[in-house]
Amino acid sequence: MSPSSSSPASEGADTSALRVALFIGFVWLLALVAVALSWLVAGPPTNLPALVLLVLVAVAGWLGRDNLVGTRIRFSFVSIVVLASIVITGPAGAALVGGGANLVRFRKMPHRARVFNTGMFAFIGAAGGLVYLGVGGRADVATLHSASTLLLEVGLPLVAADVAQCLVNALLLAAVQTIATATPLRTQVWGLLATTGPAYIGYGLIGFLFVVLWIPAQVGWFSAILVLAPLFVARWAFAQYGDELQAHERTLRALVTAVETKEPHNAGHSERVAQLSEWMAEAAMLGHKEIEDIRTAGMLHDVGKVAMPTRLLGSRQAHTDDDLATMAGHALAGVELVKDVDFLSGSVDGIAHHHERYDGRGYPDGLAGEEIPMAARLIAVADGFECLTSARSYRPGLPVDAALAVVRGQSGTQFDPQVVELLAKALSRHEWSVTERTPDELASAGVALDHDEPEVSDHIATTERLRALITGRAAAGLHHAGGEVR
């Protein structure tokens, strides 16, 4: 390839990088305008020694942040220091504290990320300060000693500033991620608010305590030391939560590995179904918790295969109806494996019902239409599409457009038509590639049609004896009532 030529992928990456760079410039413009406005409204920063100390405290706060598993956002407690700085040094000072702390923080990071964070926190500081003053917050609090006055003229305005900072932080972070990854803005915003919003409640309370200790209580700079203790306690709590989520992730990986060990020719299937399910859930604009549960259910939808006879997973001959009935038991077998795991409770319906059909001729319960849980309808489409785009011993993987056409052909019978269109929308936003297999992997898969093939689903739907056999075995195993497995 000549130096002047480029691939579509590289051109797309360059375009995305340019959009991100332009957005960072826009954030800096917002920051400069907000700082200038706060300077005009409230004057230059006050108490310069305090400003320098607060920058150092904020930098120390970066040492007290931990990464929460399941998000791509790192938490810090710098927002508390920036919030308190609004009162201690003025809105312009708060902007300098937020921006300065990010500029000099002792951690290696991409230059672009440092520039974005510096501009964002400068804007957050100035914007929070303007909100504080706009709702009646007192600029001079040294003469305030009454608890009720402090609460009304400092505490409540700081809460309003805290909310403003939370929203600005979520919007700007969500926007830059949307620009970089093409994921829906609403999903990013709600995901961030769901994880950072509760933390900001604590940020506001500690920020108010910081101000009261520093000025009315006349503790001064020593209040910074007093505040650092609860900051690091909060960090510890976040770290424990992060450890718990990491343990959950390890559990998921172990379960998926158990399936792939029995079915090596299908390695990666669960991860890809989970990804497709997540993209469709985002396109449906579901809530953050629902999306997480759907992704988890997608990861574990085939976990019940660990209870299936190995001979059926790589059969050297076509499956008989009895074989298919046995294979159909993997849905409820998966429920049996995960139903008593608390953090997987929101994923049980998706696992149990991902082979139900929109026309009511699926299994295990023969649910139809919207009787089928939304998670199961999403996973069903993702499962079928992933199967079609993966190479099999009896056919190559279908191109994306061809596989989507097959899925659309099953719309209204096997699949929910609205969910099929969510798949089309997701594929228009994200790149999907055909999964190739090595000759050894294809040889180990046997010759039997994969149970996720639409052809197999149609065979079960139109063979009354087979459907009766499958539903009879399901009835003998687990009873479903009101969407709950009992």
Residue pairs with C-beta under 8 A, 6 or more apart in sequence:
1 7
6 14
16 179
16 180
19 179
19 180
20 112
20 176
20 179
20 180
21 112
23 175
23 176
23 179
24 112
24 115
24 116
24 119
24 176
27 116
27 119
27 120
27 123
27 172
28 115
28 119
30 119
30 123
31 95
31 99
31 119
31 120
31 122
31 123
31 126
34 95
34 122
34 123
34 126
34 127
34 130
35 92
35 95
35 122
35 126
37 126
37 130
38 90
38 91
38 92
38 95
38 126
38 129
38 130
39 92
41 91
41 130
41 133
42 90
42 91
42 92
42 129
42 133
42 139
43 90
43 92
44 90
44 92
45 51
45 89
45 90
45 92
45 93
45 96
46 89
46 90
46 93
47 88
47 89
47 93
50 88
50 89
50 214
50 221
51 85
51 89
51 93
51 96
51 97
53 221
53 224
54 81
54 84
54 85
54 88
54 89
54 93
54 97
54 224
55 96
55 97
55 100
55 101
55 104
57 81
57 224
57 227
57 228
58 78
58 81
58 82
58 97
58 98
58 100
58 101
59 101
59 104
59 105
59 106
60 228
61 76
61 77
61 78
61 80
61 81
61 101
61 231
62 76
62 78
62 101
62 105
62 106
62 107
64 76
64 77
64 228
64 231
64 232
64 234
64 235
65 74
65 75
65 76
65 77
65 235
65 238
66 74
66 75
66 235
66 238
66 239
66 242
67 74
67 75
67 242
68 74
68 75
68 195
68 238
68 241
68 242
68 245
69 242
69 245
69 246
69 248
69 249
70 195
70 245
70 249
70 292
71 191
71 192
71 195
72 177
73 173
73 192
73 195
73 196
75 196
75 199
75 238
77 203
77 231
77 234
77 235
78 98
78 101
78 102
78 121
79 124
79 162
79 165
79 166
79 169
79 200
79 203
79 207
80 203
80 206
80 207
80 210
80 227
80 231
81 97
81 101
81 207
81 210
82 94
82 97
82 98
82 101
82 121
82 124
82 125
82 128
82 165
83 94
83 128
83 158
83 161
83 162
83 165
83 203
83 204
83 207
83 210
84 207
84 210
84 211
84 214
84 227
85 93
85 94
85 97
85 98
85 125
86 93
86 94
86 125
86 128
86 129
86 132
86 137
86 158
86 161
87 132
87 137
87 138
87 139
87 141
87 154
87 158
87 211
87 215
88 211
88 214
88 215
89 96
89 97
90 129
90 139
91 125
91 126
91 128
91 129
91 130
91 132
91 133
92 126
92 129
93 125
94 125
94 126
94 128
94 129
95 122
95 123
95 125
95 126
95 129
96 122
96 125
97 125
98 121
98 122
98 124
98 125
99 118
99 119
99 121
99 122
99 125
101 121
102 114
102 117
102 118
102 120
102 121
103 114
103 118
105 114
116 176
120 168
120 169
120 172
120 173
123 168
123 172
124 165
124 168
124 169
127 164
127 165
127 168
128 161
128 162
128 164
128 165
128 168
129 161
131 157
131 160
131 161
131 164
132 157
132 158
132 160
132 161
133 139
133 157
135 156
135 157
135 160
136 153
136 157
137 153
137 154
137 157
137 158
137 160
137 161
138 144
138 153
138 154
138 157
141 150
141 153
141 154
141 211
141 215
141 216
142 215
142 216
144 150
144 153
144 154
144 216
145 216
150 212
150 216
154 208
154 211
154 212
155 208
158 204
158 207
158 208
158 211
159 204
159 208
162 200
162 203
162 204
162 207
163 200
163 204
165 200
166 193
166 196
166 197
166 200
166 203
169 192
169 196
170 189
170 192
170 193
170 196
170 197
171 189
173 188
173 192
174 185
174 188
174 189
174 191
174 192
175 185
175 188
177 183
177 188
178 184
178 185
178 188
182 429
182 430
183 282
183 429
184 282
184 283
184 285
184 429
186 285
187 282
187 285
187 288
187 291
190 287
190 288
191 288
191 291
194 287
194 288
194 289
195 288
199 234
199 238
202 234
206 227
206 230
206 231
209 227
210 223
210 224
210 227
213 219
213 223
213 226
213 227
214 220
214 221
214 223
214 224
217 223
219 226
248 343
251 341
252 296
252 299
252 300
255 299
255 300
255 303
255 337
255 338
256 270
256 271
256 299
256 300
256 303
258 303
258 306
259 270
259 302
259 303
259 305
259 306
260 266
260 267
260 268
260 269
260 270
262 305
262 306
262 308
262 310
262 313
263 305
263 313
263 314
264 441
264 444
265 314
265 437
265 441
265 442
265 444
265 445
266 390
266 445
266 450
267 441
268 435
269 302
269 386
269 387
269 390
270 298
270 299
270 300
270 301
270 302
271 299
272 386
272 435
273 298
273 299
273 301
273 379
273 382
273 383
273 386
274 295
274 296
274 298
274 299
274 382
275 295
275 298
276 298
276 381
276 382
276 385
276 386
276 423
276 426
276 432
277 294
277 295
277 297
277 298
277 350
277 375
277 378
277 379
277 382
278 291
278 294
278 295
278 298
279 426
279 429
279 430
280 378
280 381
280 382
280 419
280 422
280 423
280 425
280 426
281 290
281 291
281 294
281 295
281 378
282 291
282 426
283 422
283 425
283 426
283 429
284 374
284 378
284 422
286 294
286 374
289 346
290 346
290 374
290 375
292 346
293 346
293 347
293 350
293 375
294 347
294 350
294 374
294 375
294 378
294 379
296 344
296 346
296 347
297 346
297 347
297 348
297 349
297 350
297 351
297 354
297 375
297 376
297 379
298 350
298 378
298 379
298 382
300 334
300 338
300 344
300 347
300 351
301 334
301 350
301 351
301 354
301 379
301 383
302 330
302 334
303 334
303 337
303 338
303 351
304 329
304 330
304 331
304 332
304 333
304 334
304 335
304 336
304 337
304 351
305 313
305 330
305 333
305 334
306 333
306 337
307 329
307 330
307 333
307 336
307 337
308 326
308 327
308 329
308 330
308 333
309 326
312 319
312 323
312 326
312 327
312 448
313 446
314 444
314 445
314 446
315 323
315 446
315 447
315 448
316 446
316 447
317 446
317 447
317 448
318 447
318 448
318 449
319 327
319 448
319 449
321 463
321 465
321 466
321 469
322 469
323 448
324 451
324 456
324 459
324 460
324 466
324 470
325 466
325 469
325 470
325 473
327 451
328 355
328 363
328 364
328 451
328 460
328 470
328 473
328 474
329 473
329 474
329 477
330 451
331 351
331 352
331 353
331 354
331 355
331 363
331 364
332 352
332 364
332 474
332 477
332 478
334 351
334 352
335 348
335 351
335 352
335 478
335 485
336 478
338 344
338 347
338 348
338 351
339 345
339 348
339 485
347 375
348 485
349 373
349 375
349 376
349 483
349 485
350 373
350 375
350 376
350 378
350 379
352 364
352 376
352 480
352 485
353 364
353 365
353 367
353 372
353 373
353 376
354 376
354 379
354 380
354 383
355 362
355 363
355 364
355 380
355 457
356 362
356 363
356 364
356 365
356 366
356 367
356 368
356 372
356 376
356 377
356 380
357 368
357 380
357 413
357 414
357 415
357 457
357 461
358 368
358 369
358 372
358 377
358 412
358 413
358 414
358 415
358 416
358 417
359 368
359 412
359 413
359 414
359 461
360 366
360 367
360 368
360 369
360 371
361 460
361 461
361 462
361 467
362 414
362 457
362 460
362 461
363 460
363 467
363 470
363 471
363 474
364 470
364 471
364 474
364 478
364 480
365 471
365 474
365 480
366 467
366 471
369 416
372 380
372 416
373 483
377 415
377 416
377 419
378 419
378 422
380 414
380 415
380 416
380 419
381 407
381 415
381 416
381 419
381 420
381 422
381 423
382 423
383 452
384 407
384 410
384 414
384 415
384 452
384 453
384 454
384 457
385 403
385 404
385 407
385 423
386 435
386 452
387 450
387 452
387 453
388 397
388 398
388 402
388 403
388 406
388 407
388 453
388 454
389 397
389 398
389 399
389 400
389 403
389 432
389 433
389 434
389 435
390 397
390 434
390 435
390 437
391 397
391 434
391 435
391 436
391 437
391 442
392 437
392 442
392 445
392 450
393 442
393 443
393 445
393 446
393 447
394 447
394 449
396 434
397 434
397 435
397 436
398 406
398 434
399 434
400 427
400 432
400 433
400 434
404 423
404 424
404 427
406 454
407 415
407 420
407 423
407 454
408 420
408 424
409 454
410 420
410 454
410 457
411 417
411 420
413 458
413 461
414 454
414 457
414 458
414 461
437 445
449 455
449 456
450 456
459 466
460 466
460 467
460 470
461 467
478 485
478 486
479 486
480 486
